[in-house]
Amino acid sequence: MVDAIWPLLRWMLFRFDAETAHNLTFGPISAAPDLMARVLTPLRGRNPAQPTEVAGLTFRGPVGLAAGLDKNGVALPVWDALGFGFIEVGTVTAHPQPGNPKPRLFRLAPERALINRLGFNNQGSEALATRLRRRRERGRWPAIPVGVNVGKSKITPIEEATDDYVTSVTRLRGLADYFTVNVSSPNTPGLRDLQSQEHLERLLAPVVEAADGTPVFLKLAPDLEAQDLAGAAGLAEAAGVAGLIATNTTVQRDMLPSDPGEQGGLSGRPLYALARAKIEDLLRDVGTSLPVIGVGGVETAAHVASLLDAGCAAVQLYSSLIFEGPGLPARIHRQLRARR
C-alpha cells in the first residue's frame, strides 16, 4: 500500500526544494509520531525480517536507518513501523546549533542522490536526552534498538573535542542503545581531522569510558585511504569500540556526470561503488575482530545482500528512502527472505 501511493507523494514533495520537502514531511510526523506509526504499520505490508546480532545488540533485521534523517529523535515509532531493524538518530552535538546557512540541501533527482552541507543542525544532546527519557518512562520505546550519532559542536575548538563528545554521551547514557562517534562529516570545519591517529587516540577511550558499557561505534569517511581506514580501525579496537560504520558522505564528485557546483557531502546511488570499495578495504584489514555496518548508496536488496555476503554485520540507508519511499525497508527485508 505504501509503495502504491509513494510515486504521487514523491511527485508532490519534489515540487519543493529538498529541505522544504523534508520539513513538510517531518511536520505531521513530529507532531504525532505514535499516531503516524499506528497508521503506517498496517500499510507497510508483511515484514519478515530476520533478527541480527551486532555487538551484543539484537537488530530486528539487518537494514537500519542511518543517521541524518531524524536528527532530534522525534519520529522513533515511525521508523519502527516502517520495518527498519534498528534506528540511528542524530547527529547530535553538546551545544544546540542552527547549522549552516541555507540553501544547504540539494536533490539530484536524475542521479538519485543528495548533497548536503547542513552542518549538524540539531537541538542539542540535552534536549534529545529529555525526549528519549520521556519516551522510555512512558513505555513508548520502539521494539528495536535506537542508537545516537554524536558529533562535535561547531563552536568547540578541535583540542576540546573530547570533552564535547563525552558531554553528549554522558547526558544520553542509559537512554541510547548504542552510540556512534561521528568524525567523518565534511560539513563541520576540522571535524575530519579527528580521524587522524593523534586525535582518535585522545578521543575514543574517554568516549567508551563515558558510555559505561553501552556499545560505541566509530563512523568513518569514504574519502580515507585504505591504510588510514585500517589505522583508525586498529585504534578503535584498542580503545574498546564495539564496531565500525562505513561510510559517511563523500566530497568527491567524479562519480557524477557533471559537478553540480555545490559543496557538501554526496550521498545516494552514486556513492555505492566508492562506499563498497572502502567497506571491502575495512573488511579485508579488520577481518572478524570488529563488526562493520555498511552504509553508502544502499537502495536495493541486491546491495544489502552483497554487503552482507562481503562480511558486513548489517547495513544502513537514508537517501534511497527519499527516492524509493517509506516502504523500502520492509520491501528489502521481504526480498532478502525470498533470496534465502
KALINCOR-V496839 format. One record per pair of residues at least 24 apart in sequence whose C-alpha atoms are under 10 Angstrom apart, sorted by sequence separation. I is the first residue (numbers start at 1). GAP is how many residues later the second one is. D is the distance in Angstrom with one decimal. If there is no record, write none. Layout:
I/GAP/D
I/GAP/D
This chain:
60/24/7.5
61/24/4.1
62/24/8.0
63/24/9.2
64/24/7.6
65/24/8.2
66/24/9.1
67/24/6.3
68/24/9.4
96/24/9.2
97/24/5.5
98/24/6.5
148/24/8.3
195/24/9.4
216/24/8.1
217/24/5.8
218/24/8.3
219/24/8.9
220/24/7.5
221/24/9.1
222/24/7.2
223/24/8.9
247/24/9.4
250/24/8.8
271/24/9.5
272/24/5.3
273/24/7.9
287/24/8.4
288/24/9.7
296/24/9.6
299/24/9.1
300/24/9.5
59/25/8.8
60/25/4.3
61/25/7.4
67/25/9.6
96/25/7.7
97/25/5.7
98/25/8.0
125/25/8.4
195/25/7.5
215/25/9.0
216/25/5.3
217/25/5.6
218/25/6.6
219/25/5.9
220/25/6.4
221/25/6.8
222/25/5.3
223/25/8.9
247/25/9.7
250/25/8.9
271/25/5.8
272/25/4.1
273/25/9.8
288/25/9.8
299/25/7.8
59/26/5.1
60/26/6.8
96/26/5.8
97/26/6.5
98/26/9.9
124/26/10.0
125/26/9.9
181/26/8.3
195/26/8.6
215/26/7.1
216/26/5.4
217/26/4.8
218/26/4.9
219/26/4.5
220/26/5.4
221/26/5.2
222/26/6.3
223/26/8.7
224/26/9.8
249/26/8.9
270/26/8.9
271/26/5.0
272/26/6.3
284/26/9.5
58/27/8.8
59/27/5.6
93/27/7.4
95/27/8.6
96/27/4.5
97/27/7.0
148/27/9.3
149/27/9.7
180/27/10.0
181/27/9.8
213/27/9.9
214/27/10.0
215/27/5.5
216/27/7.0
217/27/5.2
218/27/6.0
219/27/5.9
220/27/5.5
221/27/4.9
222/27/7.0
223/27/6.2
247/27/9.2
248/27/8.3
268/27/9.9
269/27/7.9
270/27/6.5
271/27/8.6
272/27/8.9
276/27/9.3
280/27/8.7
283/27/7.8
284/27/9.2
301/27/9.4
305/27/9.6
58/28/8.7
59/28/9.2
91/28/9.4
92/28/6.9
93/28/8.7
94/28/9.7
95/28/7.7
96/28/3.9
147/28/9.2
148/28/6.1
179/28/9.3
192/28/8.9
208/28/9.8
214/28/9.1
215/28/8.1
216/28/8.7
217/28/6.6
218/28/8.5
219/28/6.6
220/28/6.3
221/28/6.8
222/28/6.1
223/28/7.4
247/28/5.9
267/28/9.8
268/28/6.7
269/28/4.4
270/28/9.8
279/28/8.4
283/28/6.7
300/28/8.4
301/28/9.2
304/28/8.1
57/29/9.7
91/29/6.0
92/29/8.0
93/29/7.2
94/29/9.1
95/29/5.1
96/29/7.5
124/29/9.0
146/29/8.8
147/29/5.5
148/29/7.9
149/29/8.7
150/29/7.0
151/29/8.6
152/29/9.2
179/29/9.2
192/29/8.1
195/29/8.9
213/29/10.0
219/29/7.0
220/29/9.5
221/29/7.0
222/29/8.9
223/29/7.7
246/29/7.2
247/29/8.7
267/29/6.6
268/29/4.3
269/29/7.0
282/29/10.0
283/29/7.7
299/29/8.1
300/29/9.3
303/29/9.7
304/29/9.5
90/30/8.1
91/30/8.1
92/30/6.0
93/30/8.1
94/30/5.5
95/30/7.1
96/30/8.6
120/30/9.6
146/30/6.0
147/30/5.3
148/30/6.4
149/30/5.8
150/30/6.0
151/30/6.5
152/30/8.0
161/30/9.1
205/30/9.4
209/30/9.3
221/30/9.6
222/30/9.3
246/30/8.9
266/30/9.5
267/30/6.3
268/30/7.3
269/30/7.2
276/30/9.2
280/30/7.2
282/30/9.9
299/30/9.3
301/30/8.3
302/30/8.7
305/30/9.7
90/31/9.2
91/31/7.4
92/31/7.5
93/31/5.2
94/31/5.2
95/31/8.3
96/31/8.5
120/31/7.7
145/31/8.1
146/31/5.3
147/31/4.5
148/31/4.9
149/31/4.5
150/31/5.3
151/31/5.1
152/31/8.0
158/31/9.3
192/31/9.9
197/31/8.6
200/31/9.9
201/31/9.3
204/31/8.2
205/31/8.4
208/31/7.3
209/31/8.9
247/31/7.6
266/31/9.6
267/31/9.6
268/31/8.0
272/31/8.5
276/31/7.5
279/31/8.8
280/31/8.4
300/31/9.1
301/31/4.9
305/31/7.1
90/32/7.6
92/32/5.7
93/32/5.6
94/32/7.3
95/32/9.8
120/32/8.7
121/32/9.8
145/32/5.7
146/32/6.9
147/32/5.4
148/32/6.1
149/32/6.2
150/32/5.7
151/32/6.8
157/32/10.0
158/32/7.0
162/32/9.8
179/32/7.8
192/32/9.7
196/32/7.9
200/32/7.4
204/32/6.8
205/32/10.0
207/32/9.2
208/32/6.6
246/32/7.6
247/32/7.4
279/32/9.2
280/32/9.1
300/32/6.6
301/32/7.5
304/32/8.2
52/33/8.3
90/33/9.8
91/33/9.3
92/33/5.7
93/33/8.9
94/33/9.7
120/33/8.0
121/33/10.0
144/33/9.3
145/33/7.8
146/33/8.9
147/33/7.1
148/33/8.8
149/33/6.4
150/33/8.8
151/33/9.1
154/33/9.7
155/33/9.8
157/33/9.0
158/33/7.6
161/33/8.5
178/33/8.5
195/33/8.4
196/33/9.8
203/33/9.9
204/33/9.7
205/33/8.5
206/33/8.6
207/33/9.7
208/33/6.6
246/33/6.1
279/33/8.2
299/33/8.7
301/33/8.8
302/33/8.8
47/34/9.9
49/34/8.0
51/34/7.9
52/34/9.9
90/34/9.4
91/34/9.3
92/34/9.3
119/34/9.4
120/34/8.4
148/34/10.0
151/34/8.6
154/34/6.3
155/34/10.0
157/34/10.0
184/34/9.2
185/34/9.1
195/34/8.9
197/34/7.3
201/34/6.7
204/34/9.2
205/34/4.8
207/34/9.1
208/34/9.1
245/34/9.0
246/34/9.9
276/34/9.4
301/34/6.2
302/34/8.3
305/34/8.9
47/35/8.8
48/35/9.1
49/35/8.7
50/35/8.7
90/35/9.1
92/35/9.6
93/35/9.7
119/35/8.2
153/35/8.3
154/35/7.4
158/35/8.5
159/35/9.7
176/35/9.5
178/35/9.3
179/35/7.3
180/35/8.6
181/35/7.2
182/35/8.8
183/35/7.8
184/35/6.4
185/35/8.6
186/35/8.6
196/35/8.6
197/35/6.8
200/35/7.1
201/35/8.5
204/35/6.0
205/35/7.0
244/35/9.9
300/35/9.1
301/35/6.1
41/36/9.8
47/36/6.3
49/36/7.5
92/36/7.9
152/36/8.1
154/36/9.1
158/36/8.0
178/36/5.6
179/36/6.3
180/36/5.7
181/36/6.1
182/36/6.5
183/36/6.6
184/36/5.2
185/36/7.3
195/36/9.4
196/36/7.4
200/36/7.9
203/36/9.2
204/36/8.1
205/36/8.1
246/36/8.4
300/36/9.8
301/36/9.8
40/37/9.9
41/37/8.4
44/37/7.8
45/37/9.2
46/37/9.0
47/37/9.2
151/37/9.2
152/37/10.0
154/37/8.8
162/37/8.8
166/37/8.8
170/37/8.7
173/37/7.8
174/37/8.4
177/37/6.5
178/37/4.9
179/37/4.7
180/37/4.5
181/37/4.9
182/37/5.3
183/37/6.7
184/37/4.9
186/37/9.9
195/37/6.8
197/37/9.8
201/37/9.2
202/37/9.7
204/37/7.4
302/37/9.5
2/38/8.0
37/38/8.8
40/38/7.5
41/38/9.9
43/38/9.3
44/38/6.2
45/38/9.2
90/38/9.0
152/38/9.7
153/38/9.4
161/38/9.0
162/38/9.3
165/38/8.2
166/38/9.6
169/38/7.1
172/38/9.9
173/38/5.9
174/38/8.8
176/38/7.8
177/38/7.4
178/38/5.8
179/38/6.1
180/38/5.6
181/38/6.1
182/38/7.4
183/38/8.0
184/38/8.6
197/38/7.4
201/38/7.8
244/38/9.0
301/38/9.2
1/39/9.5
2/39/9.9
36/39/9.0
37/39/8.9
38/39/8.7
39/39/9.3
40/39/9.6
41/39/8.6
42/39/8.6
43/39/8.8
44/39/7.6
89/39/9.5
129/39/8.8
133/39/8.8
136/39/7.7
152/39/7.2
164/39/9.9
165/39/9.5
168/39/9.5
169/39/9.0
170/39/9.6
171/39/9.5
172/39/8.5
173/39/7.5
174/39/9.4
175/39/9.5
176/39/9.5
177/39/9.4
178/39/7.6
179/39/8.5
180/39/6.5
181/39/9.0
182/39/9.3
184/39/9.1
196/39/9.9
200/39/9.2
2/40/9.5
3/40/9.0
30/40/9.7
37/40/5.6
38/40/8.4
40/40/9.8
41/40/4.8
42/40/9.5
125/40/9.8
128/40/9.5
129/40/9.7
132/40/8.4
135/40/9.6
151/40/8.4
159/40/8.6
162/40/7.1
163/40/8.6
166/40/6.9
167/40/9.1
169/40/9.7
170/40/5.8
171/40/9.7
173/40/9.2
174/40/7.7
184/40/9.5
1/41/8.8
2/41/5.8
3/41/8.0
33/41/7.3
34/41/8.1
36/41/8.2
37/41/4.6
40/41/6.2
41/41/6.5
126/41/9.3
129/41/9.8
130/41/9.2
133/41/9.0
134/41/9.9
158/41/8.9
161/41/9.3
162/41/5.1
165/41/9.0
166/41/5.4
169/41/6.4
170/41/6.7
173/41/7.4
1/42/5.3
2/42/5.7
3/42/9.4
30/42/9.7
32/42/9.3
33/42/5.4
34/42/8.6
35/42/9.0
36/42/6.4
37/42/7.9
39/42/8.8
40/42/6.8
41/42/8.3
125/42/8.4
126/42/7.4
129/42/6.3
130/42/8.8
132/42/9.9
133/42/6.4
152/42/9.8
161/42/7.6
162/42/8.1
165/42/6.8
166/42/8.8
168/42/9.4
169/42/6.1
170/42/8.9
244/42/9.8
1/43/6.5
2/43/8.1
26/43/9.6
30/43/9.0
31/43/8.5
32/43/8.6
33/43/7.4
34/43/5.9
35/43/8.8
37/43/7.7
38/43/7.5
40/43/9.9
125/43/5.4
128/43/9.0
129/43/5.3
132/43/6.3
133/43/9.4
159/43/9.6
160/43/9.7
162/43/9.6
163/43/8.6
164/43/9.9
166/43/8.9
167/43/8.5
168/43/9.8
169/43/9.5
1/44/7.1
26/44/8.8
30/44/5.3
31/44/9.1
33/44/6.2
34/44/7.1
37/44/5.3
124/44/8.4
125/44/8.2
126/44/9.9
127/44/9.6
128/44/7.9
129/44/8.7
131/44/9.8
132/44/7.9
162/44/7.3
163/44/8.9
166/44/6.2
29/45/7.8
30/45/5.9
32/45/10.0
33/45/6.1
36/45/8.7
37/45/7.9
125/45/9.5
126/45/6.4
127/45/9.9
129/45/9.6
130/45/9.5
162/45/7.5
165/45/9.3
166/45/8.3
169/45/9.7
247/45/9.8
29/46/6.3
30/46/9.4
32/46/9.7
33/46/9.5
125/46/6.9
126/46/7.8
129/46/7.1
243/46/8.7
244/46/6.9
245/46/8.6
246/46/7.0
247/46/8.6
248/46/9.7
249/46/9.3
250/46/9.2
22/47/8.8
28/47/10.0
29/47/9.8
34/47/9.5
125/47/7.2
128/47/9.7
129/47/8.7
169/47/9.8
242/47/9.4
243/47/5.0
244/47/6.3
245/47/5.7
246/47/6.3
247/47/6.7
248/47/7.2
249/47/7.1
26/48/8.7
29/48/9.7
30/48/9.5
242/48/6.6
243/48/4.9
244/48/4.8
245/48/4.7
246/48/5.2
247/48/5.4
248/48/6.6
249/48/9.2
26/49/8.3
29/49/7.7
71/49/8.2
72/49/9.2
73/49/9.9
222/49/8.9
229/49/8.1
233/49/7.8
237/49/9.3
241/49/8.3
242/49/7.4
243/49/5.9
244/49/6.2
245/49/6.1
246/49/5.7
247/49/5.8
248/49/9.9
268/49/8.8
68/50/9.4
71/50/7.7
72/50/6.2
229/50/9.3
232/50/9.8
242/50/9.5
243/50/7.7
244/50/8.6
245/50/7.1
246/50/7.6
247/50/9.6
267/50/9.9
268/50/7.9
269/50/8.2
71/51/6.1
72/51/6.5
223/51/8.7
226/51/9.5
230/51/7.9
231/51/9.9
234/51/9.2
267/51/8.6
268/51/5.1
269/51/7.5
68/52/8.4
70/52/9.7
71/52/8.4
72/52/8.0
222/52/6.9
223/52/9.0
226/52/7.1
229/52/7.8
230/52/6.3
233/52/8.5
234/52/7.8
237/52/7.8
267/52/6.5
268/52/6.2
68/53/9.7
71/53/9.6
72/53/8.6
222/53/5.8
225/53/8.2
226/53/9.6
229/53/6.5
230/53/9.3
233/53/6.9
237/53/7.1
266/53/9.9
267/53/9.0
268/53/9.5
73/54/9.7
74/54/8.8
99/54/9.9
100/54/10.0
221/54/8.8
222/54/9.1
224/54/8.2
226/54/9.5
227/54/8.8
228/54/9.9
230/54/9.1
231/54/9.4
236/54/8.9
268/54/9.4
72/55/8.1
73/55/6.7
87/55/9.3
99/55/8.6
222/55/8.7
223/55/8.5
226/55/6.0
227/55/9.3
230/55/6.0
231/55/9.8
234/55/9.6
268/55/9.2
72/56/6.0
73/56/9.4
76/56/9.4
86/56/9.2
92/56/7.5
93/56/8.9
94/56/8.5
97/56/7.6
222/56/6.1
225/56/9.1
226/56/7.5
229/56/8.7
230/56/7.0
233/56/9.6
234/56/9.4
71/57/9.1
72/57/9.7
74/57/7.8
86/57/8.9
87/57/7.4
88/57/8.4
89/57/7.4
90/57/8.7
91/57/7.2
92/57/6.3
93/57/6.0
94/57/8.1
95/57/8.8
96/57/8.0
97/57/7.9
221/57/8.8
222/57/8.4
229/57/9.5
233/57/8.2
73/58/7.5
74/58/9.0
85/58/9.2
86/58/5.3
87/58/6.3
88/58/5.7
89/58/6.3
90/58/5.9
91/58/4.8
92/58/5.0
93/58/5.3
94/58/7.2
95/58/5.9
96/58/9.7
97/58/9.0
220/58/9.7
226/58/10.0
227/58/9.0
72/59/8.6
73/59/7.5
76/59/9.4
85/59/6.3
86/59/5.1
87/59/4.8
88/59/4.5
89/59/5.0
90/59/4.9
91/59/5.3
92/59/6.0
93/59/5.7
94/59/6.1
95/59/8.5
220/59/10.0
226/59/8.8
72/60/9.7
84/60/8.1
85/60/7.8
86/60/6.2
87/60/6.0
88/60/5.5
89/60/6.0
90/60/6.7
91/60/6.0
92/60/8.2
93/60/5.2
94/60/9.7
95/60/8.3
181/60/9.6
80/61/9.7
81/61/8.9
83/61/9.7
84/61/10.0
85/61/9.7
86/61/7.9
87/61/8.5
88/61/6.5
89/61/9.0
90/61/8.5
91/61/9.2
92/61/8.5
93/61/8.6
95/61/8.9
180/61/9.6
80/62/6.2
81/62/9.5
94/62/9.2
179/62/9.9
180/62/9.8
184/62/9.7
185/62/9.9
186/62/8.9
187/62/9.9
77/63/8.0
79/63/8.7
80/63/7.1
179/63/9.7
180/63/9.1
181/63/9.5
182/63/9.3
184/63/8.3
185/63/6.6
186/63/7.6
76/64/9.3
77/64/7.6
78/64/9.0
80/64/6.8
178/64/9.4
180/64/8.6
181/64/9.4
184/64/6.3
185/64/6.9
186/64/7.6
187/64/9.7
76/65/7.9
77/65/5.7
79/65/9.4
80/65/9.5
120/65/8.8
180/65/8.1
183/65/9.4
184/65/8.1
185/65/8.5
186/65/7.1
76/66/6.6
77/66/8.7
80/66/9.8
119/66/8.4
182/66/8.9
184/66/9.3
185/66/9.6
246/66/9.7
76/67/9.9
77/67/9.5
119/67/8.4
120/67/7.7
147/67/9.9
149/67/9.7
245/67/9.6
76/68/9.5
117/68/9.1
118/68/9.9
119/68/4.9
120/68/7.5
147/68/9.3
148/68/9.6
149/68/9.0
150/68/10.0
244/68/9.9
94/69/9.3
95/69/8.5
117/69/7.8
118/69/6.8
119/69/5.6
147/69/9.2
148/69/10.0
149/69/9.4
150/69/10.0
244/69/9.9
245/69/9.5
246/69/9.2
247/69/9.8
76/70/8.0
94/70/5.9
116/70/9.4
117/70/5.3
118/70/8.9
119/70/9.0
147/70/9.5
149/70/8.9
243/70/9.5
245/70/8.7
246/70/9.5
93/71/7.6
94/71/7.0
116/71/8.1
117/71/8.6
245/71/9.0
93/72/7.5
94/72/8.7
95/72/9.6
73/73/9.3
92/73/9.6
94/73/6.2
95/73/8.8
217/73/9.7
219/73/9.7
222/73/10.0
73/74/9.9
93/74/8.9
94/74/5.1
217/74/9.3
218/74/9.6
219/74/9.2
222/74/8.7
73/75/8.7
93/75/6.6
94/75/8.9
217/75/9.1
72/76/9.6
92/76/7.9
93/76/9.6
187/76/8.8
188/76/9.9
217/76/9.2
219/76/9.8
71/77/9.1
92/77/10.0
94/77/9.0
186/77/9.3
187/77/6.1
71/78/8.7
186/78/6.5
187/78/7.2
185/79/9.0
186/79/6.1
2/80/9.5
64/80/9.7
67/80/8.8
185/80/7.4
186/80/9.7
64/81/9.6
65/81/9.6
66/81/9.6
67/81/7.9
68/81/8.6
64/82/9.8
65/82/9.8
67/82/6.4
19/83/9.0
22/83/9.7
60/83/8.2
61/83/9.2
66/83/9.2
67/83/9.6
19/84/8.1
59/84/9.4
60/84/6.2
18/85/9.2
19/85/7.8
20/85/9.3
59/85/6.3
60/85/8.4
17/86/9.0
18/86/9.0
19/86/5.8
58/86/7.8
59/86/6.5
18/87/5.9
19/87/7.7
57/87/9.4
58/87/7.4
59/87/9.6
89/87/9.6
100/87/8.3
17/88/8.2
18/88/5.7
19/88/9.1
57/88/7.3
88/88/9.5
99/88/9.2
100/88/8.9
17/89/7.4
18/89/5.8
88/89/9.6
91/89/8.9
99/89/9.0
17/90/7.6
18/90/9.5
87/90/9.6
88/90/8.7
89/90/9.7
90/90/9.4
91/90/9.3
92/90/9.6
86/91/9.9
87/91/10.0
88/91/8.6
89/91/9.6
91/91/7.6
88/92/8.4
90/92/9.8
14/93/8.7
91/94/9.6
14/95/8.7
18/96/8.7
18/97/9.8
19/97/9.6
18/98/9.7
19/99/9.6
34/106/8.5
67/113/9.2
67/115/9.7
57/120/8.0
57/121/8.5
55/123/9.4
116/133/8.8
115/134/8.6
114/135/9.5
115/135/9.2
115/136/9.2
113/143/9.5
111/144/9.8
111/145/7.6
115/145/9.4
117/145/8.8
119/145/9.1
111/146/8.6
116/146/8.6
117/146/6.8
118/146/8.1
115/147/7.4
116/147/7.7
117/147/4.4
118/147/9.2
108/148/9.8
115/148/7.6
116/148/5.1
117/148/6.4
115/149/5.8
116/149/5.4
117/149/9.2
114/150/9.5
115/150/5.3
116/150/6.8
114/151/8.0
115/151/4.5
116/151/8.3
108/152/8.7
114/152/5.8
115/152/6.4
113/153/7.0
114/153/5.3
115/153/8.8
106/154/9.6
113/154/5.6
114/154/6.1
112/155/8.9
113/155/4.2
114/155/9.1
106/156/8.2
112/156/6.0
113/156/5.9
114/156/9.6
57/157/9.9
105/157/9.3
106/157/10.0
111/157/8.1
112/157/5.8
113/157/6.8
56/158/9.6
57/158/8.5
104/158/8.8
105/158/9.9
106/158/9.5
108/158/9.8
111/158/6.9
112/158/7.8
113/158/8.3
55/159/9.9
56/159/7.9
103/159/10.0
104/159/8.7
105/159/8.6
107/159/10.0
108/159/9.9
111/159/7.0
55/160/6.9
104/160/8.1
105/160/9.6
106/160/9.5
107/160/10.0
108/160/9.2
54/161/9.8
55/161/9.1
107/161/9.9
55/162/9.2
66/179/9.8
67/181/9.6
66/182/9.5
113/184/8.3
112/185/9.3
55/186/9.6
56/186/8.9
55/187/5.8
112/187/9.9
54/188/8.9
55/188/6.9
54/189/8.4
115/204/9.9
114/205/6.9
113/206/6.8
114/206/9.5
112/207/8.1
113/207/8.0
112/208/7.5
114/208/9.4
113/209/9.2
112/210/8.8
113/210/8.6
112/211/6.6
107/212/9.7
112/212/9.4
109/214/8.1
107/215/9.6
107/216/9.9
66/228/10.0
86/228/9.7
88/228/8.9
64/229/9.4
66/229/7.6
85/229/9.2
86/229/9.8
87/229/8.8
63/230/9.6
65/230/9.6
66/230/9.4
85/230/9.6
86/230/8.8
62/231/9.2
63/231/9.7
64/231/9.4
85/231/9.4
63/232/9.8
84/232/9.2
84/233/9.7
55/235/8.4
63/235/9.7
54/236/9.7
55/236/7.1
54/237/6.9
55/237/9.8
54/238/8.9
63/238/9.6
54/239/8.9
63/241/7.7
62/242/8.4
62/243/9.7
83/243/9.1
84/243/10.0
82/244/6.5
83/244/8.1
84/244/9.1
85/244/8.4
81/245/9.9
82/245/6.6
83/245/8.5
84/245/5.6
85/245/9.2
62/246/8.6
82/246/8.2
83/246/5.6
84/246/7.0
79/247/8.9
82/247/6.7
83/247/4.8
69/248/9.9
78/248/9.8
82/248/6.5
83/248/8.6
84/248/9.7
85/248/9.1
66/249/8.6
67/249/8.7
69/249/6.8
81/249/9.3
82/249/9.7
83/249/9.5
84/249/8.7
62/250/9.5
63/250/10.0
64/250/7.6
65/250/8.5
66/250/5.0
67/250/8.7
68/250/7.7
69/250/8.7
79/250/9.3
83/250/8.1
62/251/7.4
63/251/6.3
64/251/6.1
65/251/5.3
66/251/5.3
67/251/7.7
68/251/9.6
62/252/4.6
63/252/5.2
64/252/4.5
65/252/5.5
66/252/5.5
69/252/9.8
61/253/8.1
62/253/6.0
63/253/5.6
64/253/6.5
65/253/6.1
66/253/9.0
69/253/9.9
61/254/9.5
62/254/8.1
63/254/7.4
64/254/8.9
65/254/9.9
59/255/8.7
65/256/9.2
54/258/10.0
55/258/9.2
54/259/6.4
53/260/7.9
54/260/7.7
52/261/7.8
53/261/8.9
52/262/7.6
65/264/8.7
63/265/9.9
64/265/7.9
63/266/6.6
62/267/9.7
63/267/8.9
61/268/9.4
61/269/9.5
63/269/8.0
62/270/9.7
63/270/7.4
62/271/8.0
61/272/7.2
62/274/9.6
61/275/10.0
47/280/10.0
49/280/9.4
49/281/7.7
44/282/8.1
45/282/8.2
47/282/8.5
48/282/7.8
49/282/9.8
44/283/5.8
47/283/5.0
48/283/9.3
49/283/8.9
50/283/7.9
43/284/8.6
44/284/9.0
46/284/7.1
47/284/7.3
48/284/9.7
49/284/5.2
50/284/9.7
44/285/9.2
45/285/7.4
46/285/8.3
47/285/8.8
48/285/6.3
49/285/6.9
40/286/9.2
44/286/6.8
45/286/8.2
47/286/6.3
48/286/5.7
49/286/9.6
50/286/9.1
40/287/9.5
44/287/8.4
46/287/9.2
47/287/6.0
48/287/9.2
49/287/8.2
50/287/7.8
46/288/7.4
47/288/9.7
48/288/9.0
49/288/7.2
45/289/9.4
48/289/6.9
47/290/9.4
48/290/9.5
22/300/9.2
18/304/9.8
14/308/9.8
13/309/9.9
14/309/9.7
10/312/8.1
10/313/7.5
10/314/8.8
10/315/7.7
6/316/10.0
7/316/9.1
9/316/8.9
6/317/9.2
7/317/8.5
6/318/7.9
7/318/8.0
6/319/5.8
5/320/9.2
6/320/7.7
3/321/8.2
4/321/9.7
6/321/8.4
3/322/6.8
5/322/10.0
2/323/7.8
3/323/7.5
4/323/9.2
2/324/6.8
3/324/5.5
2/325/5.5
3/325/7.9
1/326/8.3
2/326/9.1
3/328/8.9
